[in-house]
Amino acid sequence: MPNREVDTMAELFFSISRFWLLLMGICCAYQLGYTLLSLIRTPRWKPGPCTNQYAVLICARNEAAVLPKLLESLRAQDYPGVLDLYVAADNCTDDTAHLARKAGATVFERHDRTRVGKGYALDFLLHRIWAEGKRYDGYILFDADNLARPDLVRRLDGVFSTGCPVVAGYRNTKNYRGWVATGQGLCFIREVRFLNAPRTLLGFSGNVTGTGFLVSEEILRDAGGWPWHCLCEDLEFSTVQMIAGRRIAYCPQAEYFDEQPASFRQSVRQRLRWCKGFLQVMAKRGPAIGRAALRGSWSCADLLISRIAPVLFNLLALGFAAAGAVVSGGALVTLGALGRILIGGYLSMMVMAALTTCTEWKRIQAPAAQKLAGIFTFPLYMATYLPIALAACVRKVEWTPVAHTRAVTLNQLDAG
């Protein structure tokens, strides 16, 4: 290729790169602002009247190993008002239904292998409850592998009583061990600490993350049940609330624990579903989110920046680096440029993990050595997202259950 054409291509590339770096800088400053705010202040809520009536909804598929521990933690709630427990035993082949009834929950068994997924089970459960003439002020959703602090419902009620129709709790991890579970646990802790917390402080809407949240009956009645059936039903639910102008508040005092996949294979399968679900939600709701953002909804604009921008930036940064290196110097320069990007990405992820670990040190249930090790392995966990996200773009993905085996009580968890 003539030198003049190479120079023109290089100039064009560097111009585009500078513009893209400017956008990245703006988004980084935005994220930095969130981080600084969350370090300075924490959302605090006053206790509520504890007069609201709640139902807990749990969808369980072959969860006999862990469900009794969740129900035990829910029966131990210090909430003085009505708190009824409901379980959808979804296509179970074990003793889930029997153990749930034994633990005092009302159980509805579902057998439908054509409409598979948590969203369908939730919709089934809601309609069975309503068919019996039951009415509640709100519903609290949990996964079967969770554990709830004794004051969780009371804390959620305090926020709900202020008029917030959706309230998300603090998602902690009960199996903070191994680089896979540790990495995933840090992701959730970082999201609630450095994203949901500042959003709540600024009056914006946060996100729910699949479990541990309260939603008003009015929202579900108006929706006709649970009509959100993408592979990421929680993200679809969150986007619908933001588009409608409803606020999802965050309560850091409402702590619950979630089990993360222990094996890399299980983690890949779960994250593949999340990535595919993200694509489904953006294809289905993206235009409405964009229109709402243009109309002045900062919550929708925030969703676009926080969810879409990092994906596009990472992919385009790699593409621009590779293209620019080829134009300017060949394979060795390309490898050098990619190496610098990888090192920079590793260090930035490590800083993020260190900040999250240090600020949440007392709440992370793990030995000190495991917490420190997680800082160094977190970037490796995040790096595996890139091939998973690319695979989600081309592969057909279906919902599959994740095995849960860590059956512990809160006392055992606190004791280490």
Contacts in CASP RR format, 6 or more apart in sequence:
PFRMAT RR
TARGET T0000
AUTHOR 0000-0000-0000
METHOD contacts of the structure
MODEL  1
MPNREVDTMAELFFSISRFWLLLMGICCAYQLGYTLLSLIRTPRWKPGPC
TNQYAVLICARNEAAVLPKLLESLRAQDYPGVLDLYVAADNCTDDTAHLA
RKAGATVFERHDRTRVGKGYALDFLLHRIWAEGKRYDGYILFDADNLARP
DLVRRLDGVFSTGCPVVAGYRNTKNYRGWVATGQGLCFIREVRFLNAPRT
LLGFSGNVTGTGFLVSEEILRDAGGWPWHCLCEDLEFSTVQMIAGRRIAY
CPQAEYFDEQPASFRQSVRQRLRWCKGFLQVMAKRGPAIGRAALRGSWSC
ADLLISRIAPVLFNLLALGFAAAGAVVSGGALVTLGALGRILIGGYLSMM
VMAALTTCTEWKRIQAPAAQKLAGIFTFPLYMATYLPIALAACVRKVEWT
PVAHTRAVTLNQLDAG
6 327 0 8 1.000
9 327 0 8 1.000
10 324 0 8 1.000
10 327 0 8 1.000
10 328 0 8 1.000
13 320 0 8 1.000
13 323 0 8 1.000
13 324 0 8 1.000
13 327 0 8 1.000
16 320 0 8 1.000
17 320 0 8 1.000
17 324 0 8 1.000
20 313 0 8 1.000
20 316 0 8 1.000
20 317 0 8 1.000
20 320 0 8 1.000
23 313 0 8 1.000
24 313 0 8 1.000
24 317 0 8 1.000
27 305 0 8 1.000
27 309 0 8 1.000
27 313 0 8 1.000
30 305 0 8 1.000
31 306 0 8 1.000
33 198 0 8 1.000
34 194 0 8 1.000
34 195 0 8 1.000
34 198 0 8 1.000
34 199 0 8 1.000
35 194 0 8 1.000
35 198 0 8 1.000
35 355 0 8 1.000
37 198 0 8 1.000
37 201 0 8 1.000
37 202 0 8 1.000
38 193 0 8 1.000
38 194 0 8 1.000
38 197 0 8 1.000
38 198 0 8 1.000
38 201 0 8 1.000
39 359 0 8 1.000
41 201 0 8 1.000
42 197 0 8 1.000
42 252 0 8 1.000
43 197 0 8 1.000
43 200 0 8 1.000
43 201 0 8 1.000
43 249 0 8 1.000
43 250 0 8 1.000
43 251 0 8 1.000
43 252 0 8 1.000
44 253 0 8 1.000
45 155 0 8 1.000
45 158 0 8 1.000
45 159 0 8 1.000
45 162 0 8 1.000
45 251 0 8 1.000
45 253 0 8 1.000
46 158 0 8 1.000
47 154 0 8 1.000
47 158 0 8 1.000
48 154 0 8 1.000
48 157 0 8 1.000
48 158 0 8 1.000
48 161 0 8 1.000
49 157 0 8 1.000
49 161 0 8 1.000
50 79 0 8 1.000
50 80 0 8 1.000
50 81 0 8 1.000
50 154 0 8 1.000
50 157 0 8 1.000
51 81 0 8 1.000
52 81 0 8 1.000
52 137 0 8 1.000
52 138 0 8 1.000
52 157 0 8 1.000
52 160 0 8 1.000
52 161 0 8 1.000
53 81 0 8 1.000
53 82 0 8 1.000
53 135 0 8 1.000
53 136 0 8 1.000
53 137 0 8 1.000
53 138 0 8 1.000
54 79 0 8 1.000
54 81 0 8 1.000
54 82 0 8 1.000
54 83 0 8 1.000
54 84 0 8 1.000
54 136 0 8 1.000
54 137 0 8 1.000
54 138 0 8 1.000
54 139 0 8 1.000
54 140 0 8 1.000
54 153 0 8 1.000
54 157 0 8 1.000
54 214 0 8 1.000
55 83 0 8 1.000
55 84 0 8 1.000
55 85 0 8 1.000
55 86 0 8 1.000
55 129 0 8 1.000
55 134 0 8 1.000
55 136 0 8 1.000
55 138 0 8 1.000
55 139 0 8 1.000
55 140 0 8 1.000
56 74 0 8 1.000
56 83 0 8 1.000
56 84 0 8 1.000
56 85 0 8 1.000
56 86 0 8 1.000
56 139 0 8 1.000
56 140 0 8 1.000
56 141 0 8 1.000
56 142 0 8 1.000
57 86 0 8 1.000
57 88 0 8 1.000
57 122 0 8 1.000
57 125 0 8 1.000
57 126 0 8 1.000
57 139 0 8 1.000
57 140 0 8 1.000
57 141 0 8 1.000
57 142 0 8 1.000
58 67 0 8 1.000
58 70 0 8 1.000
58 71 0 8 1.000
58 85 0 8 1.000
58 86 0 8 1.000
58 87 0 8 1.000
58 88 0 8 1.000
58 100 0 8 1.000
58 105 0 8 1.000
58 141 0 8 1.000
58 142 0 8 1.000
58 143 0 8 1.000
58 144 0 8 1.000
59 87 0 8 1.000
59 88 0 8 1.000
59 90 0 8 1.000
59 118 0 8 1.000
59 119 0 8 1.000
59 121 0 8 1.000
59 122 0 8 1.000
59 125 0 8 1.000
59 143 0 8 1.000
59 144 0 8 1.000
60 67 0 8 1.000
60 87 0 8 1.000
60 88 0 8 1.000
60 89 0 8 1.000
60 90 0 8 1.000
60 92 0 8 1.000
60 96 0 8 1.000
60 100 0 8 1.000
60 144 0 8 1.000
61 89 0 8 1.000
61 90 0 8 1.000
61 91 0 8 1.000
61 92 0 8 1.000
61 96 0 8 1.000
61 121 0 8 1.000
61 144 0 8 1.000
61 401 0 8 1.000
62 92 0 8 1.000
62 93 0 8 1.000
62 94 0 8 1.000
62 96 0 8 1.000
62 401 0 8 1.000
63 92 0 8 1.000
63 96 0 8 1.000
63 144 0 8 1.000
63 145 0 8 1.000
63 404 0 8 1.000
64 94 0 8 1.000
64 95 0 8 1.000
64 96 0 8 1.000
64 99 0 8 1.000
65 404 0 8 1.000
65 405 0 8 1.000
65 407 0 8 1.000
66 144 0 8 1.000
66 145 0 8 1.000
66 259 0 8 1.000
66 404 0 8 1.000
66 405 0 8 1.000
66 406 0 8 1.000
66 407 0 8 1.000
67 87 0 8 1.000
67 96 0 8 1.000
67 99 0 8 1.000
67 100 0 8 1.000
67 103 0 8 1.000
67 144 0 8 1.000
67 145 0 8 1.000
68 99 0 8 1.000
68 100 0 8 1.000
68 102 0 8 1.000
68 103 0 8 1.000
68 407 0 8 1.000
69 147 0 8 1.000
69 407 0 8 1.000
69 408 0 8 1.000
69 409 0 8 1.000
70 142 0 8 1.000
70 144 0 8 1.000
70 145 0 8 1.000
70 146 0 8 1.000
70 147 0 8 1.000
70 148 0 8 1.000
71 85 0 8 1.000
71 87 0 8 1.000
71 100 0 8 1.000
71 103 0 8 1.000
71 104 0 8 1.000
71 105 0 8 1.000
72 103 0 8 1.000
72 409 0 8 1.000
73 146 0 8 1.000
73 147 0 8 1.000
73 148 0 8 1.000
73 149 0 8 1.000
73 150 0 8 1.000
73 409 0 8 1.000
73 410 0 8 1.000
74 83 0 8 1.000
74 85 0 8 1.000
74 142 0 8 1.000
74 148 0 8 1.000
75 85 0 8 1.000
75 103 0 8 1.000
75 104 0 8 1.000
76 150 0 8 1.000
77 83 0 8 1.000
77 148 0 8 1.000
77 150 0 8 1.000
77 151 0 8 1.000
77 152 0 8 1.000
77 153 0 8 1.000
77 154 0 8 1.000
78 150 0 8 1.000
78 151 0 8 1.000
78 154 0 8 1.000
79 153 0 8 1.000
79 154 0 8 1.000
79 157 0 8 1.000
82 136 0 8 1.000
83 153 0 8 1.000
84 106 0 8 1.000
84 134 0 8 1.000
84 136 0 8 1.000
85 103 0 8 1.000
85 104 0 8 1.000
85 105 0 8 1.000
85 106 0 8 1.000
86 105 0 8 1.000
86 106 0 8 1.000
86 107 0 8 1.000
86 108 0 8 1.000
86 125 0 8 1.000
86 129 0 8 1.000
87 96 0 8 1.000
87 97 0 8 1.000
87 100 0 8 1.000
87 105 0 8 1.000
87 106 0 8 1.000
87 107 0 8 1.000
87 108 0 8 1.000
87 144 0 8 1.000
88 107 0 8 1.000
88 108 0 8 1.000
88 109 0 8 1.000
88 110 0 8 1.000
88 121 0 8 1.000
88 122 0 8 1.000
88 124 0 8 1.000
88 125 0 8 1.000
89 96 0 8 1.000
89 97 0 8 1.000
89 100 0 8 1.000
89 107 0 8 1.000
89 108 0 8 1.000
89 109 0 8 1.000
89 110 0 8 1.000
90 110 0 8 1.000
90 117 0 8 1.000
90 121 0 8 1.000
90 124 0 8 1.000
91 110 0 8 1.000
91 111 0 8 1.000
91 112 0 8 1.000
91 113 0 8 1.000
91 116 0 8 1.000
92 109 0 8 1.000
96 144 0 8 1.000
97 107 0 8 1.000
97 109 0 8 1.000
100 107 0 8 1.000
101 107 0 8 1.000
108 124 0 8 1.000
108 125 0 8 1.000
108 128 0 8 1.000
110 121 0 8 1.000
110 124 0 8 1.000
110 125 0 8 1.000
112 120 0 8 1.000
112 124 0 8 1.000
115 229 0 8 1.000
116 398 0 8 1.000
116 399 0 8 1.000
117 229 0 8 1.000
117 233 0 8 1.000
117 399 0 8 1.000
118 233 0 8 1.000
118 399 0 8 1.000
119 226 0 8 1.000
119 228 0 8 1.000
119 229 0 8 1.000
119 233 0 8 1.000
120 229 0 8 1.000
122 141 0 8 1.000
122 225 0 8 1.000
122 226 0 8 1.000
122 233 0 8 1.000
123 225 0 8 1.000
123 226 0 8 1.000
123 227 0 8 1.000
123 229 0 8 1.000
126 139 0 8 1.000
126 220 0 8 1.000
126 225 0 8 1.000
126 226 0 8 1.000
127 225 0 8 1.000
135 217 0 8 1.000
136 217 0 8 1.000
137 160 0 8 1.000
137 216 0 8 1.000
137 217 0 8 1.000
138 160 0 8 1.000
138 214 0 8 1.000
138 215 0 8 1.000
138 216 0 8 1.000
138 217 0 8 1.000
139 214 0 8 1.000
139 215 0 8 1.000
139 217 0 8 1.000
139 220 0 8 1.000
140 153 0 8 1.000
140 156 0 8 1.000
140 212 0 8 1.000
140 213 0 8 1.000
140 214 0 8 1.000
141 210 0 8 1.000
141 211 0 8 1.000
141 212 0 8 1.000
141 213 0 8 1.000
141 214 0 8 1.000
141 215 0 8 1.000
142 148 0 8 1.000
142 211 0 8 1.000
142 212 0 8 1.000
142 256 0 8 1.000
143 210 0 8 1.000
143 211 0 8 1.000
143 258 0 8 1.000
144 404 0 8 1.000
145 174 0 8 1.000
145 258 0 8 1.000
145 259 0 8 1.000
145 404 0 8 1.000
145 406 0 8 1.000
146 211 0 8 1.000
146 212 0 8 1.000
146 256 0 8 1.000
146 257 0 8 1.000
146 258 0 8 1.000
146 259 0 8 1.000
147 174 0 8 1.000
147 256 0 8 1.000
147 257 0 8 1.000
147 408 0 8 1.000
147 409 0 8 1.000
147 410 0 8 1.000
147 413 0 8 1.000
148 212 0 8 1.000
148 256 0 8 1.000
148 257 0 8 1.000
149 254 0 8 1.000
149 255 0 8 1.000
149 256 0 8 1.000
149 410 0 8 1.000
150 410 0 8 1.000
151 253 0 8 1.000
151 254 0 8 1.000
152 169 0 8 1.000
152 254 0 8 1.000
152 255 0 8 1.000
152 256 0 8 1.000
155 169 0 8 1.000
155 251 0 8 1.000
155 253 0 8 1.000
155 254 0 8 1.000
156 167 0 8 1.000
156 169 0 8 1.000
156 214 0 8 1.000
156 251 0 8 1.000
156 254 0 8 1.000
157 214 0 8 1.000
158 251 0 8 1.000
159 167 0 8 1.000
159 214 0 8 1.000
159 249 0 8 1.000
159 251 0 8 1.000
159 254 0 8 1.000
160 167 0 8 1.000
160 214 0 8 1.000
160 216 0 8 1.000
162 249 0 8 1.000
164 247 0 8 1.000
164 248 0 8 1.000
164 249 0 8 1.000
165 215 0 8 1.000
165 216 0 8 1.000
165 218 0 8 1.000
165 219 0 8 1.000
165 241 0 8 1.000
165 246 0 8 1.000
165 247 0 8 1.000
166 208 0 8 1.000
166 213 0 8 1.000
166 214 0 8 1.000
166 215 0 8 1.000
166 216 0 8 1.000
166 219 0 8 1.000
166 241 0 8 1.000
166 246 0 8 1.000
166 247 0 8 1.000
166 248 0 8 1.000
166 249 0 8 1.000
167 213 0 8 1.000
167 214 0 8 1.000
167 248 0 8 1.000
167 249 0 8 1.000
167 250 0 8 1.000
167 251 0 8 1.000
167 254 0 8 1.000
168 192 0 8 1.000
168 196 0 8 1.000
168 206 0 8 1.000
168 207 0 8 1.000
168 208 0 8 1.000
168 209 0 8 1.000
168 212 0 8 1.000
168 213 0 8 1.000
168 248 0 8 1.000
168 249 0 8 1.000
168 250 0 8 1.000
168 251 0 8 1.000
169 192 0 8 1.000
169 212 0 8 1.000
169 213 0 8 1.000
169 250 0 8 1.000
169 251 0 8 1.000
169 252 0 8 1.000
169 254 0 8 1.000
169 255 0 8 1.000
169 256 0 8 1.000
170 192 0 8 1.000
170 251 0 8 1.000
170 252 0 8 1.000
170 253 0 8 1.000
170 254 0 8 1.000
170 255 0 8 1.000
170 256 0 8 1.000
170 363 0 8 1.000
171 188 0 8 1.000
171 189 0 8 1.000
171 191 0 8 1.000
171 192 0 8 1.000
171 209 0 8 1.000
171 211 0 8 1.000
171 212 0 8 1.000
171 256 0 8 1.000
171 258 0 8 1.000
172 188 0 8 1.000
172 189 0 8 1.000
172 255 0 8 1.000
172 256 0 8 1.000
172 257 0 8 1.000
172 258 0 8 1.000
172 363 0 8 1.000
172 364 0 8 1.000
172 365 0 8 1.000
173 181 0 8 1.000
173 182 0 8 1.000
173 184 0 8 1.000
173 185 0 8 1.000
173 188 0 8 1.000
173 189 0 8 1.000
173 257 0 8 1.000
173 258 0 8 1.000
173 259 0 8 1.000
173 260 0 8 1.000
173 364 0 8 1.000
173 365 0 8 1.000
174 257 0 8 1.000
174 258 0 8 1.000
174 259 0 8 1.000
174 365 0 8 1.000
174 406 0 8 1.000
174 408 0 8 1.000
174 413 0 8 1.000
175 181 0 8 1.000
175 259 0 8 1.000
175 260 0 8 1.000
175 262 0 8 1.000
175 406 0 8 1.000
176 182 0 8 1.000
176 185 0 8 1.000
176 364 0 8 1.000
176 365 0 8 1.000
176 366 0 8 1.000
176 370 0 8 1.000
176 371 0 8 1.000
177 262 0 8 1.000
177 366 0 8 1.000
177 370 0 8 1.000
178 262 0 8 1.000
178 370 0 8 1.000
178 377 0 8 1.000
179 373 0 8 1.000
179 374 0 8 1.000
179 377 0 8 1.000
179 380 0 8 1.000
179 381 0 8 1.000
180 260 0 8 1.000
180 261 0 8 1.000
180 262 0 8 1.000
180 263 0 8 1.000
180 264 0 8 1.000
180 267 0 8 1.000
180 381 0 8 1.000
181 260 0 8 1.000
181 261 0 8 1.000
181 262 0 8 1.000
181 267 0 8 1.000
182 366 0 8 1.000
182 370 0 8 1.000
182 373 0 8 1.000
182 374 0 8 1.000
182 377 0 8 1.000
182 378 0 8 1.000
182 381 0 8 1.000
183 260 0 8 1.000
183 353 0 8 1.000
183 374 0 8 1.000
183 377 0 8 1.000
183 378 0 8 1.000
183 381 0 8 1.000
183 382 0 8 1.000
184 260 0 8 1.000
184 261 0 8 1.000
184 267 0 8 1.000
184 381 0 8 1.000
185 258 0 8 1.000
185 260 0 8 1.000
186 353 0 8 1.000
186 356 0 8 1.000
186 357 0 8 1.000
186 374 0 8 1.000
186 378 0 8 1.000
186 381 0 8 1.000
187 381 0 8 1.000
187 382 0 8 1.000
188 209 0 8 1.000
188 258 0 8 1.000
189 356 0 8 1.000
189 360 0 8 1.000
189 363 0 8 1.000
189 364 0 8 1.000
190 352 0 8 1.000
190 353 0 8 1.000
190 356 0 8 1.000
191 207 0 8 1.000
191 209 0 8 1.000
192 209 0 8 1.000
192 250 0 8 1.000
192 252 0 8 1.000
193 252 0 8 1.000
193 356 0 8 1.000
193 359 0 8 1.000
193 360 0 8 1.000
194 355 0 8 1.000
194 356 0 8 1.000
195 206 0 8 1.000
195 207 0 8 1.000
195 306 0 8 1.000
196 206 0 8 1.000
196 207 0 8 1.000
196 250 0 8 1.000
197 250 0 8 1.000
197 252 0 8 1.000
199 205 0 8 1.000
199 206 0 8 1.000
199 250 0 8 1.000
199 299 0 8 1.000
199 302 0 8 1.000
200 206 0 8 1.000
200 249 0 8 1.000
200 250 0 8 1.000
203 247 0 8 1.000
204 247 0 8 1.000
204 298 0 8 1.000
204 299 0 8 1.000
204 302 0 8 1.000
205 238 0 8 1.000
205 241 0 8 1.000
205 242 0 8 1.000
205 245 0 8 1.000
205 246 0 8 1.000
205 247 0 8 1.000
205 248 0 8 1.000
205 299 0 8 1.000
205 302 0 8 1.000
206 238 0 8 1.000
206 247 0 8 1.000
206 248 0 8 1.000
206 249 0 8 1.000
206 250 0 8 1.000
206 299 0 8 1.000
207 234 0 8 1.000
207 235 0 8 1.000
207 238 0 8 1.000
207 248 0 8 1.000
207 303 0 8 1.000
208 234 0 8 1.000
208 237 0 8 1.000
208 238 0 8 1.000
208 248 0 8 1.000
209 234 0 8 1.000
210 233 0 8 1.000
210 234 0 8 1.000
211 234 0 8 1.000
211 256 0 8 1.000
211 258 0 8 1.000
212 254 0 8 1.000
212 256 0 8 1.000
213 248 0 8 1.000
219 241 0 8 1.000
219 246 0 8 1.000
220 226 0 8 1.000
226 233 0 8 1.000
228 236 0 8 1.000
228 237 0 8 1.000
228 240 0 8 1.000
229 236 0 8 1.000
230 236 0 8 1.000
230 277 0 8 1.000
230 280 0 8 1.000
230 281 0 8 1.000
230 284 0 8 1.000
231 273 0 8 1.000
231 274 0 8 1.000
231 276 0 8 1.000
231 277 0 8 1.000
231 280 0 8 1.000
231 397 0 8 1.000
231 399 0 8 1.000
232 273 0 8 1.000
232 274 0 8 1.000
232 277 0 8 1.000
232 278 0 8 1.000
232 280 0 8 1.000
232 281 0 8 1.000
235 277 0 8 1.000
235 278 0 8 1.000
235 281 0 8 1.000
236 280 0 8 1.000
236 281 0 8 1.000
236 284 0 8 1.000
236 285 0 8 1.000
238 248 0 8 1.000
238 303 0 8 1.000
239 281 0 8 1.000
239 285 0 8 1.000
239 286 0 8 1.000
239 288 0 8 1.000
239 289 0 8 1.000
239 300 0 8 1.000
239 303 0 8 1.000
240 285 0 8 1.000
241 247 0 8 1.000
241 248 0 8 1.000
242 248 0 8 1.000
242 289 0 8 1.000
242 292 0 8 1.000
242 297 0 8 1.000
242 299 0 8 1.000
242 300 0 8 1.000
242 303 0 8 1.000
243 285 0 8 1.000
243 288 0 8 1.000
243 289 0 8 1.000
243 292 0 8 1.000
243 297 0 8 1.000
243 300 0 8 1.000
245 292 0 8 1.000
245 297 0 8 1.000
245 299 0 8 1.000
247 299 0 8 1.000
255 363 0 8 1.000
257 365 0 8 1.000
257 410 0 8 1.000
257 413 0 8 1.000
259 404 0 8 1.000
259 405 0 8 1.000
259 406 0 8 1.000
260 267 0 8 1.000
261 267 0 8 1.000
261 269 0 8 1.000
261 270 0 8 1.000
261 402 0 8 1.000
262 405 0 8 1.000
264 384 0 8 1.000
266 402 0 8 1.000
266 403 0 8 1.000
268 384 0 8 1.000
268 388 0 8 1.000
269 400 0 8 1.000
269 402 0 8 1.000
270 402 0 8 1.000
271 384 0 8 1.000
271 385 0 8 1.000
271 388 0 8 1.000
272 388 0 8 1.000
272 391 0 8 1.000
272 392 0 8 1.000
272 395 0 8 1.000
272 397 0 8 1.000
273 397 0 8 1.000
273 399 0 8 1.000
273 400 0 8 1.000
275 385 0 8 1.000
275 388 0 8 1.000
275 389 0 8 1.000
275 391 0 8 1.000
275 392 0 8 1.000
276 392 0 8 1.000
276 395 0 8 1.000
276 397 0 8 1.000
277 392 0 8 1.000
277 397 0 8 1.000
278 307 0 8 1.000
278 392 0 8 1.000
279 392 0 8 1.000
279 393 0 8 1.000
282 289 0 8 1.000
282 308 0 8 1.000
289 300 0 8 1.000
289 303 0 8 1.000
289 304 0 8 1.000
290 300 0 8 1.000
290 304 0 8 1.000
292 300 0 8 1.000
293 300 0 8 1.000
293 301 0 8 1.000
293 304 0 8 1.000
311 389 0 8 1.000
314 386 0 8 1.000
317 341 0 8 1.000
318 338 0 8 1.000
318 341 0 8 1.000
321 334 0 8 1.000
321 337 0 8 1.000
321 338 0 8 1.000
321 341 0 8 1.000
322 334 0 8 1.000
322 337 0 8 1.000
322 338 0 8 1.000
324 337 0 8 1.000
325 333 0 8 1.000
325 334 0 8 1.000
325 335 0 8 1.000
325 336 0 8 1.000
325 337 0 8 1.000
325 338 0 8 1.000
326 333 0 8 1.000
326 334 0 8 1.000
345 379 0 8 1.000
346 379 0 8 1.000
346 383 0 8 1.000
347 379 0 8 1.000
349 378 0 8 1.000
349 379 0 8 1.000
349 382 0 8 1.000
349 383 0 8 1.000
350 375 0 8 1.000
350 376 0 8 1.000
350 378 0 8 1.000
350 379 0 8 1.000
352 378 0 8 1.000
353 374 0 8 1.000
353 375 0 8 1.000
353 378 0 8 1.000
353 379 0 8 1.000
354 375 0 8 1.000
357 364 0 8 1.000
357 371 0 8 1.000
357 372 0 8 1.000
357 374 0 8 1.000
357 375 0 8 1.000
361 371 0 8 1.000
364 371 0 8 1.000
365 413 0 8 1.000
365 414 0 8 1.000
365 416 0 8 1.000
367 416 0 8 1.000
END
